[in-house]
Amino acid sequence: MKRSIGKSLLQVVAVAALLCSGNTWAQVKVGVVVSATGPAASLGIPEKNTIALMPKEIGGKTVQYIVLDDASDTTTAVKDIRKLVYDDKVDIVIGSTVTSNSLAMIDVAAESATPMISMAASSAIVEPVDAKRHWVFKTPQNDAQMSAAITANMADSGIKTVAFIGFADAYGEGWFREFSKFAELRKLRLVDNERFARSDTSVTGQVLKIMAANPDAVFIACYGTPAALPQKTLRERGYKGKIYQTHGVANNDFLRVCGKDCEGTLLPAGPLLVADQLPDTNVVKKSALRYMHAYEKAYGVGTISTFGGHAWDAGLLVTSAVQTALKTSKPGTKEFKLALRDALENIKELPGSQGIFNMSKTDHLGFDQRSRVMVQVVDGKWKLVNSAK
């Protein structure tokens, strides 16, 4: 009798194990790394908020989002992605928020054969599409694309000389590399090149050098609220020329911290930043407003951020890829990861909040000129200038 009960119990345990295994396979796991604290928090927080708006079911399978905070730290970002792919066994990774962290995560994504969608800007994250970047995609506009827009605006405005100041990291280096190329093409002369750390509290020395060079315009290549520091210092020191920023400041936190010193600032941005100002003929307007309405319904009117839009677009890419991958493989398998990667690379004409995605074997961003507009700070608000060239 005892032997019979024991045998039945083993059978029940075996069936339960199979059911659990089936449930695991039925679930798609998405790992997320965001910079929700630290210097990039103003970017990472809206991204984290946006994850909560993503679908909990795709193609009949439940979706689990495992969200980790890298605290804007590169070492932590690498630890986070290792935990996600090796401990949590995620099928795909979204992250990180900033360029340096995303670049550091690429090795882990490649060695574990896990597709990764970065929410950072640098073209170096996805270019060239080599053996490692074969697994990596991203949603923000490239620094190269935005440099073209900035320099075009400068040239059209009659600017001849420009000073550059940016972060002393991969973000700043990437921007200087791309901006320099387009500045040369537009016959703009770079008269100074300054750097500072994200955690610095003063850039007086760098600004004094810029002032001595007397440029027609200054380009600040930073992101988040730290980008306000050089701008405020320039204005406090009496600089009267034009100031340009990157799309890394395209949120209301930057406006709040920079205050009146932001007035007149020019920058390229995704259409989402001024979605309600876009003409109805703009092909991105409808998809941008869809995200804006969803985010503001959850978090309040006026809370929209372009950085949350990068996360939203990553979610759209994941949804599309999962729907395709489920036709040939099961979540939790190597085959599913590969199918997700292949599906991402073949996405065509997918409307996002920032542009229209058309991926290919050599382009793991897939944006064209429809993904950018020029905006200016007028009376403390973002104002559409024109569609960027």
Steps between C-alpha positions, in 0.01 A plus 500: 500500500779741598690406186187576290451840669866579449477412131189717459671789675797476264263502204329814631837670552608403148179637347537822702857538377387459142226757551745746653735441210217566258408823681862613486508439125170681464649811655714751312764656725619853424797633695524878542796710615429869565688786665220587746743657748826692464583777248281349227193457722298762313532274194463164674195575714260560207643189334428297813151650519439403138584134562189484720290595194628219280283199407479218753403252230631459146382234257317310772809487726535690825789744522715560808712817522795480738620857560840583652653841577866550400516832692662664192809286568675296230621221731153455644349488151725205412408322825132560427505352151700200623237434765219534249643264236669239724287497816158618385533336155332787314423469131590859412648808670394865480765748616686684611407866518839653417771437241790393725285242679352366177843462340621307805201264479562397139757232585258320733217517249724351230661227711160385628336532155228723647344776288535844660319827423685804632327824595819706452597721208855428382535350156791294638245281681379351172765595245658320335280192520782258581495164683413665832260766374326226306296465823451870576232749391395842629213748495640859539615701202874476429741774600597504132142570388458776754842653426390539139189689616691725741771598254242566227319741731829667593601546137158636405525748790831639376711351777868466410677399824393250765633390840428149629456392863388150595524218749842341545369154411383292205196723455708815464757328279235361268335837459830680436596243237173530310454873551853570374429313175187697422649829617778458244248424227304816589819713509463561876826561687540336842690746718498310833435151638430468873392208723370445853382209714131432556548547874687833477346797678697770317610558141628854548846418363361345184255785445772763538694328221189498283441868568858578402445321166195724437297253288180588317333199664565239769394138469447315829519121463357371828179336621257547783510777758885516514480657152361814665831569679705625202202690360432685825871575542524638146207734558629605842832591338320714243511281190256644245536253212273211406504185712412156364433183699447135404174307518639367827339799678155469344294486817341739747752425776768672290275804455435511874866483600628733227225758555526834323849413374336249261316766305582486130673161517484303175512123464390215277245267659267216425152605378355382833633808683264726304247243381202730549672771289569273202296551184244229431705401195787386722507119478625462859238722664235231552733246659670769711167623635395143578792465741457854637138435589580162661783645711315812610191298588716298738729770638329835441474771236833654407710207625591366156871448427678405180710255702191309602426493128823312437380232743154496341653446159715219639178342624346531153805328351480222760129449434552473125799265537326273752195462276727386217731280710212309660415356160818290499626460858418502870599760761786397725699333221807597300291464187254761628780752569634453148152530352448825693828640367412405143151646536637831627736525205211458257254753647364731231288819516424466872374836632646598837478808718824639352497384140435214258715189547650324197768260619748309285814289529711816493265738683392407854327833565299544182416869525505761222440875499142447618641431847618854575385860522671820616359662813579810704432602859258794485346643818619194689328252267595283202400655169517332160734688264484276194562148379873431523700464180 
